[in-house]
Amino acid sequence: MKRVIYIVLSLVMILSLFGCGARTHPVEQVHEHVTGFSVDEVRKAILMSTADLGWTAAEQNSQSIKAVQELSKYGATVVIKYSDNGYDIVYGSSYGLKYDG
C-alpha cells in the first residue's frame, strides 16, 4: 500500500515539475482504488509516503490530508482525500510551475 501511494505521489511531483518549462501544462488528478486496508492504514501510508518524498502533510479532517511541497522557485499544494476504498489526489495550488488551470 505504501509503495502504491509512494509511486503515485512521485508521479504527481514529476508531472508538476514538467510545468517548469516555457509552456503551460494541465495537472492530472489522481484517483486510485484500494482494497483490503482500513481507513487508518490508508491514512498512515499517505503520511509516511508524503514525508518520504519531502512533502509537508497535515490532516485537514478525518479523511483529508493537505500536502505541500515548497522549493526555492516552485511549490505545489495538493489535497489527498481518502477512505478504505481508495484515495484521490487533487490539485490545490502552485507557484512557479506555469499551471494553466
Chimera marker file (.cmm) of the C-alpha trace (Angstrom):
<marker_set name="trace">
<marker id="1" x="0.000" y="0.000" z="0.000" r="1" g="1" b="0" radius="0.5"/>
<marker id="2" x="2.739" y="2.429" z="0.981" r="1" g="1" b="0" radius="0.5"/>
<marker id="3" x="4.561" y="1.565" z="-2.243" r="1" g="1" b="0" radius="0.5"/>
<marker id="4" x="1.493" y="2.358" z="-4.387" r="1" g="1" b="0" radius="0.5"/>
<marker id="5" x="0.961" y="5.735" z="-2.734" r="1" g="1" b="0" radius="0.5"/>
<marker id="6" x="4.702" y="6.459" z="-2.938" r="1" g="1" b="0" radius="0.5"/>
<marker id="7" x="4.683" y="5.770" z="-6.690" r="1" g="1" b="0" radius="0.5"/>
<marker id="8" x="1.572" y="7.897" z="-7.285" r="1" g="1" b="0" radius="0.5"/>
<marker id="9" x="2.926" y="10.840" z="-5.284" r="1" g="1" b="0" radius="0.5"/>
<marker id="10" x="6.256" y="10.528" z="-7.109" r="1" g="1" b="0" radius="0.5"/>
<marker id="11" x="4.444" y="10.724" z="-10.439" r="1" g="1" b="0" radius="0.5"/>
<marker id="12" x="2.463" y="13.771" z="-9.289" r="1" g="1" b="0" radius="0.5"/>
<marker id="13" x="5.688" y="15.526" z="-8.279" r="1" g="1" b="0" radius="0.5"/>
<marker id="14" x="7.419" y="14.614" z="-11.537" r="1" g="1" b="0" radius="0.5"/>
<marker id="15" x="4.426" y="15.778" z="-13.571" r="1" g="1" b="0" radius="0.5"/>
<marker id="16" x="4.364" y="19.011" z="-11.589" r="1" g="1" b="0" radius="0.5"/>
<marker id="17" x="7.983" y="19.692" z="-12.460" r="1" g="1" b="0" radius="0.5"/>
<marker id="18" x="7.180" y="19.472" z="-16.177" r="1" g="1" b="0" radius="0.5"/>
<marker id="19" x="5.431" y="22.809" z="-15.657" r="1" g="1" b="0" radius="0.5"/>
<marker id="20" x="8.831" y="24.409" z="-15.151" r="1" g="1" b="0" radius="0.5"/>
<marker id="21" x="9.309" y="24.725" z="-18.922" r="1" g="1" b="0" radius="0.5"/>
<marker id="22" x="8.208" y="27.573" z="-21.162" r="1" g="1" b="0" radius="0.5"/>
<marker id="23" x="4.745" y="26.149" z="-21.850" r="1" g="1" b="0" radius="0.5"/>
<marker id="24" x="1.837" y="25.658" z="-19.511" r="1" g="1" b="0" radius="0.5"/>
<marker id="25" x="0.512" y="22.195" z="-18.747" r="1" g="1" b="0" radius="0.5"/>
<marker id="26" x="-2.681" y="20.838" z="-17.242" r="1" g="1" b="0" radius="0.5"/>
<marker id="27" x="-2.414" y="18.876" z="-13.995" r="1" g="1" b="0" radius="0.5"/>
<marker id="28" x="-3.861" y="15.386" z="-13.930" r="1" g="1" b="0" radius="0.5"/>
<marker id="29" x="-5.964" y="14.480" z="-10.910" r="1" g="1" b="0" radius="0.5"/>
<marker id="30" x="-5.225" y="11.057" z="-9.394" r="1" g="1" b="0" radius="0.5"/>
<marker id="31" x="-7.994" y="8.620" z="-8.404" r="1" g="1" b="0" radius="0.5"/>
<marker id="32" x="-6.893" y="5.235" z="-7.051" r="1" g="1" b="0" radius="0.5"/>
<marker id="33" x="-8.985" y="2.355" z="-5.767" r="1" g="1" b="0" radius="0.5"/>
<marker id="34" x="-7.572" y="0.163" z="-2.991" r="1" g="1" b="0" radius="0.5"/>
<marker id="35" x="-8.932" y="-2.880" z="-1.189" r="1" g="1" b="0" radius="0.5"/>
<marker id="36" x="-8.087" y="-4.749" z="1.976" r="1" g="1" b="0" radius="0.5"/>
<marker id="37" x="-6.985" y="-1.748" z="4.052" r="1" g="1" b="0" radius="0.5"/>
<marker id="38" x="-8.626" y="0.183" z="6.872" r="1" g="1" b="0" radius="0.5"/>
<marker id="39" x="-9.044" y="3.954" z="6.732" r="1" g="1" b="0" radius="0.5"/>
<marker id="40" x="-6.306" y="4.256" z="9.362" r="1" g="1" b="0" radius="0.5"/>
<marker id="41" x="-3.881" y="2.135" z="7.307" r="1" g="1" b="0" radius="0.5"/>
<marker id="42" x="-4.515" y="4.282" z="4.219" r="1" g="1" b="0" radius="0.5"/>
<marker id="43" x="-4.009" y="7.474" z="6.282" r="1" g="1" b="0" radius="0.5"/>
<marker id="44" x="-0.729" y="6.194" z="7.748" r="1" g="1" b="0" radius="0.5"/>
<marker id="45" x="0.554" y="5.124" z="4.316" r="1" g="1" b="0" radius="0.5"/>
<marker id="46" x="-0.220" y="8.566" z="2.875" r="1" g="1" b="0" radius="0.5"/>
<marker id="47" x="1.503" y="10.364" z="5.760" r="1" g="1" b="0" radius="0.5"/>
<marker id="48" x="4.596" y="8.132" z="5.512" r="1" g="1" b="0" radius="0.5"/>
<marker id="49" x="4.777" y="8.455" z="1.724" r="1" g="1" b="0" radius="0.5"/>
<marker id="50" x="4.462" y="12.231" z="1.722" r="1" g="1" b="0" radius="0.5"/>
<marker id="51" x="7.171" y="12.503" z="4.378" r="1" g="1" b="0" radius="0.5"/>
<marker id="52" x="9.462" y="10.153" z="2.410" r="1" g="1" b="0" radius="0.5"/>
<marker id="53" x="9.030" y="12.400" z="-0.650" r="1" g="1" b="0" radius="0.5"/>
<marker id="54" x="9.777" y="15.615" z="1.248" r="1" g="1" b="0" radius="0.5"/>
<marker id="55" x="6.196" y="16.911" z="1.325" r="1" g="1" b="0" radius="0.5"/>
<marker id="56" x="4.811" y="18.556" z="4.448" r="1" g="1" b="0" radius="0.5"/>
<marker id="57" x="1.486" y="16.921" z="5.265" r="1" g="1" b="0" radius="0.5"/>
<marker id="58" x="-1.228" y="17.870" z="7.738" r="1" g="1" b="0" radius="0.5"/>
<marker id="59" x="-4.597" y="16.290" z="8.346" r="1" g="1" b="0" radius="0.5"/>
<marker id="60" x="-7.454" y="18.628" z="7.425" r="1" g="1" b="0" radius="0.5"/>
<marker id="61" x="-10.212" y="16.397" z="8.782" r="1" g="1" b="0" radius="0.5"/>
<marker id="62" x="-10.884" y="12.712" z="9.407" r="1" g="1" b="0" radius="0.5"/>
<marker id="63" x="-10.420" y="11.718" z="5.734" r="1" g="1" b="0" radius="0.5"/>
<marker id="64" x="-8.443" y="14.529" z="4.105" r="1" g="1" b="0" radius="0.5"/>
<marker id="65" x="-4.756" y="15.477" z="4.148" r="1" g="1" b="0" radius="0.5"/>
<marker id="66" x="-3.214" y="18.662" z="2.762" r="1" g="1" b="0" radius="0.5"/>
<marker id="67" x="0.306" y="18.121" z="1.390" r="1" g="1" b="0" radius="0.5"/>
<marker id="68" x="2.698" y="20.930" z="0.460" r="1" g="1" b="0" radius="0.5"/>
<marker id="69" x="5.984" y="20.791" z="-1.455" r="1" g="1" b="0" radius="0.5"/>
<marker id="70" x="7.984" y="24.016" z="-1.485" r="1" g="1" b="0" radius="0.5"/>
<marker id="71" x="11.267" y="24.546" z="-3.255" r="1" g="1" b="0" radius="0.5"/>
<marker id="72" x="13.035" y="27.869" z="-3.736" r="1" g="1" b="0" radius="0.5"/>
<marker id="73" x="11.292" y="28.813" z="-7.003" r="1" g="1" b="0" radius="0.5"/>
<marker id="74" x="8.492" y="26.245" z="-7.185" r="1" g="1" b="0" radius="0.5"/>
<marker id="75" x="5.801" y="24.898" z="-4.939" r="1" g="1" b="0" radius="0.5"/>
<marker id="76" x="2.622" y="22.902" z="-5.006" r="1" g="1" b="0" radius="0.5"/>
<marker id="77" x="-0.229" y="22.049" z="-2.686" r="1" g="1" b="0" radius="0.5"/>
<marker id="78" x="-2.475" y="19.017" z="-3.091" r="1" g="1" b="0" radius="0.5"/>
<marker id="79" x="-5.392" y="17.695" z="-1.097" r="1" g="1" b="0" radius="0.5"/>
<marker id="80" x="-5.494" y="13.927" z="-0.606" r="1" g="1" b="0" radius="0.5"/>
<marker id="81" x="-8.971" y="12.628" z="0.182" r="1" g="1" b="0" radius="0.5"/>
<marker id="82" x="-9.031" y="9.019" z="1.330" r="1" g="1" b="0" radius="0.5"/>
<marker id="83" x="-11.220" y="6.195" z="2.588" r="1" g="1" b="0" radius="0.5"/>
<marker id="84" x="-10.883" y="2.449" z="2.994" r="1" g="1" b="0" radius="0.5"/>
<marker id="85" x="-11.870" y="2.180" z="-0.701" r="1" g="1" b="0" radius="0.5"/>
<marker id="86" x="-9.198" y="4.449" z="-2.189" r="1" g="1" b="0" radius="0.5"/>
<marker id="87" x="-7.805" y="7.932" z="-2.408" r="1" g="1" b="0" radius="0.5"/>
<marker id="88" x="-7.866" y="10.995" z="-4.649" r="1" g="1" b="0" radius="0.5"/>
<marker id="89" x="-5.009" y="13.452" z="-5.066" r="1" g="1" b="0" radius="0.5"/>
<marker id="90" x="-6.460" y="16.799" z="-6.112" r="1" g="1" b="0" radius="0.5"/>
<marker id="91" x="-4.559" y="19.915" z="-7.186" r="1" g="1" b="0" radius="0.5"/>
<marker id="92" x="-4.831" y="22.710" z="-4.636" r="1" g="1" b="0" radius="0.5"/>
<marker id="93" x="-2.478" y="25.456" z="-5.750" r="1" g="1" b="0" radius="0.5"/>
<marker id="94" x="1.023" y="26.091" z="-7.053" r="1" g="1" b="0" radius="0.5"/>
<marker id="95" x="3.568" y="28.765" z="-7.868" r="1" g="1" b="0" radius="0.5"/>
<marker id="96" x="6.365" y="28.789" z="-10.406" r="1" g="1" b="0" radius="0.5"/>
<marker id="97" x="5.016" y="25.739" z="-12.230" r="1" g="1" b="0" radius="0.5"/>
<marker id="98" x="3.083" y="27.521" z="-15.003" r="1" g="1" b="0" radius="0.5"/>
<marker id="99" x="-0.110" y="25.607" z="-14.323" r="1" g="1" b="0" radius="0.5"/>
<marker id="100" x="-2.796" y="26.543" z="-16.844" r="1" g="1" b="0" radius="0.5"/>
<marker id="101" x="-5.763" y="25.701" z="-14.544" r="1" g="1" b="0" radius="0.5"/>
<link id1="1" id2="2" r="1" g="1" b="0" radius="0.2"/>
<link id1="2" id2="3" r="1" g="1" b="0" radius="0.2"/>
<link id1="3" id2="4" r="1" g="1" b="0" radius="0.2"/>
<link id1="4" id2="5" r="1" g="1" b="0" radius="0.2"/>
<link id1="5" id2="6" r="1" g="1" b="0" radius="0.2"/>
<link id1="6" id2="7" r="1" g="1" b="0" radius="0.2"/>
<link id1="7" id2="8" r="1" g="1" b="0" radius="0.2"/>
<link id1="8" id2="9" r="1" g="1" b="0" radius="0.2"/>
<link id1="9" id2="10" r="1" g="1" b="0" radius="0.2"/>
<link id1="10" id2="11" r="1" g="1" b="0" radius="0.2"/>
<link id1="11" id2="12" r="1" g="1" b="0" radius="0.2"/>
<link id1="12" id2="13" r="1" g="1" b="0" radius="0.2"/>
<link id1="13" id2="14" r="1" g="1" b="0" radius="0.2"/>
<link id1="14" id2="15" r="1" g="1" b="0" radius="0.2"/>
<link id1="15" id2="16" r="1" g="1" b="0" radius="0.2"/>
<link id1="16" id2="17" r="1" g="1" b="0" radius="0.2"/>
<link id1="17" id2="18" r="1" g="1" b="0" radius="0.2"/>
<link id1="18" id2="19" r="1" g="1" b="0" radius="0.2"/>
<link id1="19" id2="20" r="1" g="1" b="0" radius="0.2"/>
<link id1="20" id2="21" r="1" g="1" b="0" radius="0.2"/>
<link id1="21" id2="22" r="1" g="1" b="0" radius="0.2"/>
<link id1="22" id2="23" r="1" g="1" b="0" radius="0.2"/>
<link id1="23" id2="24" r="1" g="1" b="0" radius="0.2"/>
<link id1="24" id2="25" r="1" g="1" b="0" radius="0.2"/>
<link id1="25" id2="26" r="1" g="1" b="0" radius="0.2"/>
<link id1="26" id2="27" r="1" g="1" b="0" radius="0.2"/>
<link id1="27" id2="28" r="1" g="1" b="0" radius="0.2"/>
<link id1="28" id2="29" r="1" g="1" b="0" radius="0.2"/>
<link id1="29" id2="30" r="1" g="1" b="0" radius="0.2"/>
<link id1="30" id2="31" r="1" g="1" b="0" radius="0.2"/>
<link id1="31" id2="32" r="1" g="1" b="0" radius="0.2"/>
<link id1="32" id2="33" r="1" g="1" b="0" radius="0.2"/>
<link id1="33" id2="34" r="1" g="1" b="0" radius="0.2"/>
<link id1="34" id2="35" r="1" g="1" b="0" radius="0.2"/>
<link id1="35" id2="36" r="1" g="1" b="0" radius="0.2"/>
<link id1="36" id2="37" r="1" g="1" b="0" radius="0.2"/>
<link id1="37" id2="38" r="1" g="1" b="0" radius="0.2"/>
<link id1="38" id2="39" r="1" g="1" b="0" radius="0.2"/>
<link id1="39" id2="40" r="1" g="1" b="0" radius="0.2"/>
<link id1="40" id2="41" r="1" g="1" b="0" radius="0.2"/>
<link id1="41" id2="42" r="1" g="1" b="0" radius="0.2"/>
<link id1="42" id2="43" r="1" g="1" b="0" radius="0.2"/>
<link id1="43" id2="44" r="1" g="1" b="0" radius="0.2"/>
<link id1="44" id2="45" r="1" g="1" b="0" radius="0.2"/>
<link id1="45" id2="46" r="1" g="1" b="0" radius="0.2"/>
<link id1="46" id2="47" r="1" g="1" b="0" radius="0.2"/>
<link id1="47" id2="48" r="1" g="1" b="0" radius="0.2"/>
<link id1="48" id2="49" r="1" g="1" b="0" radius="0.2"/>
<link id1="49" id2="50" r="1" g="1" b="0" radius="0.2"/>
<link id1="50" id2="51" r="1" g="1" b="0" radius="0.2"/>
<link id1="51" id2="52" r="1" g="1" b="0" radius="0.2"/>
<link id1="52" id2="53" r="1" g="1" b="0" radius="0.2"/>
<link id1="53" id2="54" r="1" g="1" b="0" radius="0.2"/>
<link id1="54" id2="55" r="1" g="1" b="0" radius="0.2"/>
<link id1="55" id2="56" r="1" g="1" b="0" radius="0.2"/>
<link id1="56" id2="57" r="1" g="1" b="0" radius="0.2"/>
<link id1="57" id2="58" r="1" g="1" b="0" radius="0.2"/>
<link id1="58" id2="59" r="1" g="1" b="0" radius="0.2"/>
<link id1="59" id2="60" r="1" g="1" b="0" radius="0.2"/>
<link id1="60" id2="61" r="1" g="1" b="0" radius="0.2"/>
<link id1="61" id2="62" r="1" g="1" b="0" radius="0.2"/>
<link id1="62" id2="63" r="1" g="1" b="0" radius="0.2"/>
<link id1="63" id2="64" r="1" g="1" b="0" radius="0.2"/>
<link id1="64" id2="65" r="1" g="1" b="0" radius="0.2"/>
<link id1="65" id2="66" r="1" g="1" b="0" radius="0.2"/>
<link id1="66" id2="67" r="1" g="1" b="0" radius="0.2"/>
<link id1="67" id2="68" r="1" g="1" b="0" radius="0.2"/>
<link id1="68" id2="69" r="1" g="1" b="0" radius="0.2"/>
<link id1="69" id2="70" r="1" g="1" b="0" radius="0.2"/>
<link id1="70" id2="71" r="1" g="1" b="0" radius="0.2"/>
<link id1="71" id2="72" r="1" g="1" b="0" radius="0.2"/>
<link id1="72" id2="73" r="1" g="1" b="0" radius="0.2"/>
<link id1="73" id2="74" r="1" g="1" b="0" radius="0.2"/>
<link id1="74" id2="75" r="1" g="1" b="0" radius="0.2"/>
<link id1="75" id2="76" r="1" g="1" b="0" radius="0.2"/>
<link id1="76" id2="77" r="1" g="1" b="0" radius="0.2"/>
<link id1="77" id2="78" r="1" g="1" b="0" radius="0.2"/>
<link id1="78" id2="79" r="1" g="1" b="0" radius="0.2"/>
<link id1="79" id2="80" r="1" g="1" b="0" radius="0.2"/>
<link id1="80" id2="81" r="1" g="1" b="0" radius="0.2"/>
<link id1="81" id2="82" r="1" g="1" b="0" radius="0.2"/>
<link id1="82" id2="83" r="1" g="1" b="0" radius="0.2"/>
<link id1="83" id2="84" r="1" g="1" b="0" radius="0.2"/>
<link id1="84" id2="85" r="1" g="1" b="0" radius="0.2"/>
<link id1="85" id2="86" r="1" g="1" b="0" radius="0.2"/>
<link id1="86" id2="87" r="1" g="1" b="0" radius="0.2"/>
<link id1="87" id2="88" r="1" g="1" b="0" radius="0.2"/>
<link id1="88" id2="89" r="1" g="1" b="0" radius="0.2"/>
<link id1="89" id2="90" r="1" g="1" b="0" radius="0.2"/>
<link id1="90" id2="91" r="1" g="1" b="0" radius="0.2"/>
<link id1="91" id2="92" r="1" g="1" b="0" radius="0.2"/>
<link id1="92" id2="93" r="1" g="1" b="0" radius="0.2"/>
<link id1="93" id2="94" r="1" g="1" b="0" radius="0.2"/>
<link id1="94" id2="95" r="1" g="1" b="0" radius="0.2"/>
<link id1="95" id2="96" r="1" g="1" b="0" radius="0.2"/>
<link id1="96" id2="97" r="1" g="1" b="0" radius="0.2"/>
<link id1="97" id2="98" r="1" g="1" b="0" radius="0.2"/>
<link id1="98" id2="99" r="1" g="1" b="0" radius="0.2"/>
<link id1="99" id2="100" r="1" g="1" b="0" radius="0.2"/>
<link id1="100" id2="101" r="1" g="1" b="0" radius="0.2"/>
</marker_set>
